């Protein structure tokens, strides 16, 4: 299962901005935006988390607590299982 990135949300939740994070990382806002909107490497994710002051896991979408989602290995469709 591929986790979805939520970098922009994490930046806002930690009370900072893209500009501030880019400054702390020593890169331009444009370069940071390119990483955020693209496919950032693990190194970049670690640097972003460090600049925000959060664990790297905060940059990923958290699984829902009331259910489970799997991908069918045969057809590729999502299978949602509700947990009670």
C-alpha positions as CSV (number, residue, x, y, z in Angstrom):
1,X,0.0,0.0,0.0
2,X,1.4,3.4,-1.0
3,X,1.0,6.1,1.6
4,X,-0.1,9.5,0.5
5,X,2.1,12.5,1.4
6,X,0.6,15.3,3.3
7,X,3.6,17.7,3.5
8,X,1.6,20.9,3.1
9,X,-0.8,20.0,5.8
10,X,2.0,19.0,8.2
11,X,3.7,22.4,7.6
12,X,0.5,24.2,8.4
13,X,-0.2,22.0,11.5
14,X,3.2,22.8,12.9
15,X,2.6,26.6,12.5
16,X,5.1,27.3,9.8
17,X,5.1,28.2,6.1
18,X,6.7,26.9,2.9
19,X,8.9,29.9,2.9
20,X,10.1,29.3,6.5
21,X,10.8,25.6,5.8
22,X,12.7,26.4,2.7
23,X,14.8,29.0,4.6
24,X,15.6,26.5,7.3
25,X,16.6,23.9,4.7
26,X,18.8,26.4,2.9
27,X,16.9,26.0,-0.4
28,X,14.6,28.3,-2.4
29,X,10.8,28.2,-2.1
30,X,10.6,27.1,-5.7
31,X,12.9,24.1,-5.1
32,X,10.9,23.1,-2.0
33,X,7.6,23.4,-3.8
34,X,9.0,21.2,-6.6
35,X,9.9,18.5,-4.0
36,X,6.5,18.9,-2.2
37,X,4.5,18.6,-5.4
38,X,6.7,15.9,-6.9
39,X,8.2,12.7,-5.6
40,X,10.6,13.7,-2.9
41,X,13.5,11.4,-1.8
42,X,13.7,10.1,1.7
43,X,16.6,12.5,2.4
44,X,14.4,15.5,1.4
45,X,11.5,14.2,3.6
46,X,13.9,13.8,6.5
47,X,15.1,17.4,6.0
48,X,11.6,18.8,5.8
49,X,10.6,16.9,9.0
50,X,13.7,18.3,10.7
51,X,12.9,21.9,9.5
52,X,9.3,21.6,10.8
53,X,10.4,19.9,14.0
54,X,8.3,16.8,13.6
55,X,8.7,13.1,13.1
56,X,8.8,12.0,9.4
57,X,5.6,10.0,9.9
58,X,3.7,13.3,10.2
59,X,4.4,13.9,6.5
60,X,2.3,10.8,5.6
61,X,-1.4,10.3,5.6
62,X,-2.4,8.3,8.7
63,X,-4.5,5.2,8.2
64,X,-8.1,5.5,9.3
65,X,-8.7,4.0,12.6
66,X,-12.2,2.6,11.9
67,X,-11.3,0.7,8.8
68,X,-8.7,-1.0,6.6
69,X,-8.1,-0.5,2.9
70,X,-6.4,-3.2,0.8
71,X,-5.7,-3.3,-2.9
72,X,-6.9,-6.4,-4.8
73,X,-3.8,-8.1,-6.3
74,X,-5.9,-9.3,-9.3
75,X,-7.8,-6.2,-10.4
76,X,-6.1,-3.4,-8.5
77,X,-9.3,-2.1,-7.0
78,X,-9.4,-0.8,-3.4
79,X,-11.1,-3.0,-0.9
80,X,-12.4,-1.2,2.2
81,X,-13.0,-3.2,5.4
82,X,-14.9,-1.6,8.2
83,X,-13.6,-2.5,11.7
84,X,-16.1,-2.3,14.6
